């Protein structure tokens, strides 16, 4: 690492290390048993989601969808729909009020029509939208629309779509071919061919990942209302600030301060819909319909339409790996052909490059457009990288007859360097020098009984007749994107409690409680005296929940605001209390400096004499800076005057934080995670039972134990579903999705996995505040491919086609399904 690079990183981490507390020197941070901010209303059913919004006179909007995977609207007859009683607005793709392109959010493409007339996958919104008195009437009206279609050739297989001369799947956007990331498709380090020649063993294998989608408890929806010339909008959207910015530009530059925005409970949003390139299309159409009718309009999808796209790891992978007999990996050559990936720059070997000592790496990712829904980050865009790392390490270990844990420890490092080099970087960055991977492994091995249960592949048959399997994987913790955050705190002048101000989407991860814990610790307040409700626009927008950097970015912003606010409180406590009709009043703590005071349990006190104290409630109340004078002060001669107010500036502070994307590549990944899976496989039926999962995450510093453990626990069930059963199935003859419902699309439930161990390690080596690092996307992303090595350990044959279903296992065993 060059001195210039070290200097840049030191500038980044200076904000972390400055005034750093020991890992255990907190009152609320890392304390168990703190009640969730959203817990009671979600548990008792009182929580309000966007789907629950019902305004007087509200209309309901539904969209026509394409029955074909690739087709153009030639002619559209909406006359019968327009004449149906209860229909109030019919919007068509050729409506003059709808522009040819608009900023509709998402990643790629950056813009398209609010209502397109060309469909690139079956089920895509196209042609028309109808607003009616009820959802049922709108649905009935859609069935009355007559469409003349021009059906086009379609392709569902990315390998076939990548072949020269293949029919174009999206000719309007990609007229030169279906592979759209030429020139951005290779990541490499060293000389991979040289590394393969130096190996004692060269291992080749392939794997495949099918389409699997997101499913949340709430369908995509939104409500648009015009209050005169200015809008009020309810959005189901992980990026409310982007929505507000888009609305401001749609209709002639509406001032953003005249837009009322509400972002209610999201219902477990983990990427998916909010990442789609048309995710603001419904909002735009509802805005037009609401303006024409002067009535609120709610747009909404059906459950089937929520199966809009898939996770960004769908595709075909091939690997060539060189290794020495002791497990040292000398080279990895990887190629992936992936479907509709919106972010191909992530590649497939990023985690191998970032947190291993492997000197020679080559990864080529072909991003290929096909006629299925777009693939976007669902929980995390790192899925291709974590799949690649798990497959590489476990295939090497099994091919050489080694313990995969030993192979992991032997190759741990960073940017092609070994752990000795990485430890020197930790010292230069003033981080603790700890072996994060070894700490995670030791805890995980003990929890699952690794040494006692480990065996060679296919060698342990249980008394119930099933085959036993055990597997391990690992990677680093990550902060996968940069972002900015603006957040404020004010002290309420009536009772001295603190309110956090900042609008963000609540996806159910308990982040708001964590921010209250940080603010309470930094302010010296009781955690129950700090409250955060982010659903409504306060003028501040923290980093939105669309990546695992949220705590790193927002945690700094809330910490910065709290430290500024605490200083202002103590400065005010040692200064005159403001101006009234009778002049200045003495300070509550006269003759002292701010540094002579502190705050604990929402009470200001003198450090040298803690008996001298005043609660924040008293401080801002009748005897404090914000209320009337005491009765003694209100007597003039023998007459009693009316209460007179003293006035002072409000106690308020604003915090801001930015993490520069340009520096992301120089942030060495210091914290690790390790995962263990135990399975039983029935060789007669092909059924796999996951009997135990152990997750160990070094999060640097725990802010909320319950929040972190919930990510591990909930992420496990997401991962189990992806690994065993989740797959969006399309008819190869028609391109039609066959299982767009919760009966045929098999998500995992609590019955699909045995006990889940949630273990957290705290090394303080994260780049977030207090040395923390994100965990929010980890388990659901890293754990799915581990089922492959677990099944191999049980059977002695590889099944690398995910999801691993019974029929695939039976075929691998040479049996008919």
C-alpha positions, 0 to 999 in steps of 0.5 A: 500500500503506497503512502498516498493511499495510506494517507487517504485511508487515514483521512477516512478513518480519522473520523472513526478513531477520533475520541474512540471509546473502548468496545465496552464503554457504552451505556446503550450501544450494544445493550440487549433488551432495548424495545424496538421503535416499531415493535409494538405497532407492528406486533399488534397490527396497528402499523400503517403501510403504503397499501393501507392508505385510503383517502376520501374519493381515492381512485385505483389504478391498474396496468395492462401487462404483456402476455408475450415475452417480446412484442410491440403494440400495433393497435390499441382499442380502449373504447370499451374500457372507457365506457365501463361505469366507474372508469375515470381515466384511461391512459395510453402509451400514445397519450400526449401528456406522457413523455417519450422518456422520464426519470423513473428511478432504478438503475438501468436503463436510466429512462423510459416511457411512463407507459411503454408500447414494447414489451421485453418480457411477459408480464411487463406493464405496457400499453395502458393504465386505468384509474377507476372507482375500485380495483375490481372495476379497473381490473375488469376494464383492462380485460376489455382492451383490445390489442393487436400485437406484433410478436417478436423472437425471444430468448430465455437462455443467456448462453444462447442469447450471447451467441453471434447472430442470435436474435436481438432481445432488446433491439431498441436499446441494444441494436448491436447485440445482446451482450451489453458490457463489452469492455467492462467485463474483465477483472484480473490480477497477476498472470493467471496462466502462469499461476495455473502452470505453477499449480500441483493440481488444476480443478475445473467445474461449472455451476448454475443459478436460476432466476429467483425473485423477491417477495415482500408482504406488501405489493408495489403501490403508491398514492398521488394526491394534488393539493392545489398545484402541489403534490402529496405522495405516499411511496413504497420506495427505498429511495424517497429522496430520489422519488422527490427529486423526480417528482420535482422535475416531471411537471415543470420544476415543482419546488421540492419544498412544496412536495409533501412526501410520506414513506410509510412502513415498507414491509421487508424491502431488500432491494428488488422493486426499488431497484427496478428501472420502472419503479417510479412509472406507477407514481408518474401515471398516478400523478397524471390521472390525479391531476385530470380528476383532481382526486387521489389515485392509488396505483398497485400491482397484483401479487403475480406482477410482484414477480417482476424480476430476479436477483442479479446472480442468475446465470452460468458460471465456469471455473478453472482453479490451480492449487498446490497440495497444501491448499495454497491457491495459485490461480483462479480463472472464472467466467460467467454468462449472466442474465439481464444483470444491471450492475456487471461492474461487480464482476464475479471475483471481487471477493477473491481479489479483496480478501485473499492472498491469491496472486493470479485472478481472472474473471470475465462476466458477460452480461446478456439481455434476455426476455425475462424480467430484469435482474437487480440486487435483491438483498445484495448485489454481491451474490455472484462474488460470494457464490464464486468464493464458496465454490472455489474454496470448497472444490479445492478443499474436496479435490485435495482431500483437505479441511476447507477451514485450513484452505480458508486460513491458508489463503486469507489476506487482502489484495493478493497479499498475505496476513502479515502484510494485512496486519501491517496495514491494520497497524498503520491505520490504527486498527486493532491487529486481530485475526478476524477469520480465525476468531469467527472460525473458532466460535463456529467450529465449537458451535456446530461440533466441526471436529467431531462431526467432520468426515470424508464425502459420502462416508456417514450414514445416519441411523434414519437412513439418510446421509449426513453432510457438513460444510463451511464457507467464509468471506469478508464483511463488506461496505458495498457502496458509498453514500451520504447522509443528513440527519438532525436532532432537536431537544423538545422544549416541553419535556427535554426529550430528543427527536431525530429528524430524517426521512428514510425507508423503514424496511424492517431491519430495526435501524431506527432503534440503533440510531436512537441508541447511538444518539442516547449514548452520545447525548448522555440521555436515557434511550427511552427519551430519544425517538425516531419516526422516519416516515414523513419528510422533515427536510433531511434524508439519511442514507436510504436502506439499499445497501449494507453501508447504512449504519456506517454512513447514518451512524456517523451522521447521527453521532456527529449531530449528537456530539454537536447538540451535547456541546450546545446544551452544555454551552447553554447551561453555563451561559445566561438563559436568554432574554425576557422582558426583564433582561437576561437571567443567570445561567443554570450552572453559573461560573462554570465552563461547559467542560465542567459538566456532563449529562447522564440518564438525561440529567445535567450535572457538575462533574466535580459535585454530582449532587449539583444537577438538573434534568433536561426536562427541568432545564427546558421547562418552566425553570429552564430556557424555554418556559415561563419565569418562576412565581418568585420572579413574577412578583413586582412589589406587592402585585403579581404579574402574569407569567412572562416567557424567557426566550433562547435559541432552540437546542438543535443540531444537524449532522452530515456524513459522506463516504466517497465512492472513489475511495471504496477500492482502497478500503481494505476489508478487515472483518470476516464472517464464517458460516457452517451448514449441516444437512441430511439427504435422503438418497431415495427421494432426493430430499434435503433437510437442513438440520443446523446453520451456524452464522458467525459475523465479525461486525466490528462493534455491535450497536444492536444485538437484536438487530444483528442477530435478526439479520443472521436469523432472517437471512438464514431463511432467505438463504435456505429458500434460495438454495433449496427451492426458489426458482422463477420458472418460464415456459420455454415455448411461450416465455410465460412465467408459470409460477408467479404465486406463493403456492408454486414459488417455494419460499422457505418457512420456519419448518424448512431449517433446523436450529440457527446459531447467531454468533457475533464477534467484535474486533473494532476493525470496521470503518463505521462509527465505533469500528462497526461494519455492516451485516445487513446483506451478509447471511442471505447472500453468503449462505445459499451456495453453501448447500452445494458443498454440504450435499457433496459432503453427504453424497460424494457427488457435486450438485452445482445447479441452484436451487438444489431440488430433489430431482437434481439430486436423484439425477446426480445419483444416477436415478430417475426423478 
